[in-house]
Amino acid sequence: MTDKPSAMDSESTDSRAELARPKASEDPYAYTLFTSQALGLQRTVEEVKEAERELRQDIKSVENRLDRVEQEMNREM
């Protein structure tokens, strides 16, 4: 059996995250810190997505090059 989180685990994690989020009126420093960390994570997610797009383009380039090489080899035979 795998240890995949269930939908209930996800919901409880979301509610815990909501409870952990400080309110600006209660503690401006904690709110700012929490917000900056969240923005930092979002930036990291965007960086990963961009790197994934670049890798997909690189893979397509390599596949195209491989196709051209295979065609050249077939012509030579």
C-alpha positions as CSV (number, residue, x, y, z in Angstrom):
1,M,0.0,0.0,0.0
2,T,1.4,3.4,-0.9
3,D,1.4,6.4,1.4
4,K,-0.3,8.9,-0.9
5,P,-2.1,11.7,0.8
6,S,-5.9,11.4,0.5
7,A,-8.3,14.2,-0.3
8,M,-9.1,14.5,3.4
9,D,-5.4,14.9,4.2
10,S,-5.2,17.7,1.6
11,E,-8.2,19.4,3.1
12,S,-6.9,19.2,6.6
13,T,-3.5,20.6,5.4
14,D,-5.3,23.5,3.7
15,S,-7.2,24.3,6.8
16,R,-4.1,24.1,8.9
17,A,-2.3,26.4,6.5
18,E,-5.2,28.8,6.7
19,L,-5.0,28.7,10.5
20,A,-1.3,29.3,10.4
21,R,-1.6,32.4,8.2
22,P,-1.1,35.4,10.4
23,K,-3.4,38.4,10.0
24,A,-1.8,41.7,9.2
25,S,-3.8,43.4,12.0
26,E,-2.5,41.0,14.6
27,D,1.1,40.8,13.7
28,P,2.3,42.9,10.7
29,Y,5.9,41.4,10.9
30,A,4.6,37.8,10.9
31,Y,2.2,38.6,8.1
32,T,4.9,40.2,6.0
33,L,7.3,37.2,6.6
34,F,4.5,34.7,5.7
35,T,3.6,36.6,2.6
36,S,7.2,36.9,1.4
37,Q,7.7,33.2,1.9
38,A,4.6,32.4,0.0
39,L,5.7,34.7,-2.8
40,G,9.1,33.1,-2.8
41,L,7.5,29.7,-3.2
42,Q,5.4,31.0,-6.1
43,R,8.5,32.4,-7.8
44,T,10.2,29.0,-7.4
45,V,7.2,27.2,-8.9
46,E,7.3,29.6,-11.9
47,E,11.0,29.0,-12.2
48,V,10.5,25.2,-12.3
49,K,7.7,25.6,-14.9
50,E,10.0,27.7,-17.0
51,A,12.8,25.2,-16.7
52,E,10.4,22.4,-17.7
53,R,9.3,24.3,-20.8
54,E,13.0,24.8,-21.7
55,L,13.7,21.1,-21.2
56,R,10.7,20.2,-23.4
57,Q,12.1,22.4,-26.1
58,D,15.5,20.9,-25.8
59,I,14.0,17.4,-26.0
60,K,12.1,18.4,-29.2
61,S,15.3,19.7,-30.7
62,V,17.2,16.5,-29.9
63,E,14.4,14.4,-31.3
64,N,14.4,16.5,-34.5
65,R,18.1,16.2,-34.9
66,L,17.8,12.4,-34.3
67,D,15.2,12.2,-37.1
68,R,17.5,14.1,-39.5
69,V,20.4,11.8,-38.7
70,E,18.3,8.7,-39.2
71,Q,17.1,10.1,-42.6
72,E,20.6,10.7,-43.6
73,M,21.7,7.2,-42.6
74,N,18.8,5.7,-44.6
75,R,19.7,7.7,-47.7
76,E,23.3,6.5,-47.5
77,M,22.3,2.9,-47.3
